[in-house]
Amino acid sequence: MNTQINLRLPEKMLVSAKKKADREGYGTVQEYIKEVLRTELFETISSKEIKLVRSLITLSEKNKLYGSEKDLFDKLKSNV
């Protein structure tokens, strides 16, 4: 179950958040704020980071650096 909260932001912060949300492809500033909190609280990777990893996978497969997505993730896991 989700709980709704009200949040007051200074106008300058809200404008900046709206601009960032638009640039990052979020539908609303609320979605952007939830993602920022989720990333901060749970140390998950952001959608931007996921896109970067997907690009790395594509380039690695294209250039036959690791053979497959599974090989790449296996290699990444072994270096953690």
C-alpha positions in Angstrom: 0.0 0.0 0.0 1.3 3.5 -0.9 0.9 6.5 1.4 0.5 9.9 -0.1 2.6 12.8 1.2 2.6 16.5 0.6 6.0 18.1 -0.1 6.7 21.8 -0.2 9.7 22.9 -2.2 11.2 26.3 -2.9 10.2 27.6 -6.3 13.7 27.4 -7.6 14.1 23.8 -6.6 10.8 22.8 -8.1 11.7 24.5 -11.4 15.1 22.7 -11.4 13.4 19.4 -10.6 10.9 19.8 -13.4 13.7 20.6 -15.9 15.7 17.6 -14.8 12.6 15.4 -15.0 11.9 16.5 -18.5 15.6 16.0 -19.6 15.7 12.5 -18.0 12.4 11.5 -19.6 10.2 11.3 -16.5 6.5 11.9 -17.1 6.1 14.0 -14.0 8.3 15.6 -11.4 6.7 13.2 -8.8 8.1 10.2 -10.8 11.5 11.9 -10.9 11.4 12.6 -7.1 10.4 9.0 -6.4 13.3 7.7 -8.5 15.8 10.0 -6.7 14.5 8.7 -3.3 14.6 5.1 -4.5 18.1 5.4 -5.7 19.3 7.2 -2.6 17.5 4.9 -0.1 18.0 1.6 -1.8 21.2 2.2 -3.8 19.6 0.9 -6.9 20.8 1.9 -10.3 18.9 4.6 -12.1 17.2 4.3 -15.5 20.0 6.4 -17.0 22.6 3.9 -15.6 20.5 1.0 -16.9 20.6 2.5 -20.4 24.4 2.9 -20.0 24.8 -0.7 -19.1 22.6 -1.8 -22.0 24.8 0.3 -24.3 27.9 -1.4 -22.9 26.4 -4.8 -23.4 25.5 -3.9 -27.0 29.0 -2.6 -27.8 30.6 -5.6 -26.1 28.6 -8.1 -28.0 29.1 -6.2 -31.3 32.9 -6.1 -30.7 32.9 -9.7 -29.3 34.5 -8.6 -26.1 32.7 -11.1 -24.0 30.5 -13.1 -26.4 27.1 -12.7 -24.8 25.2 -10.6 -22.3 25.5 -13.5 -19.8 29.3 -13.7 -20.3 29.5 -10.0 -19.7 27.5 -10.1 -16.5 29.4 -13.1 -15.3 32.6 -11.1 -15.9 31.2 -8.1 -14.1 30.1 -10.2 -11.1 33.5 -11.8 -10.7 35.1 -8.3 -10.4 32.7 -7.1 -7.6 
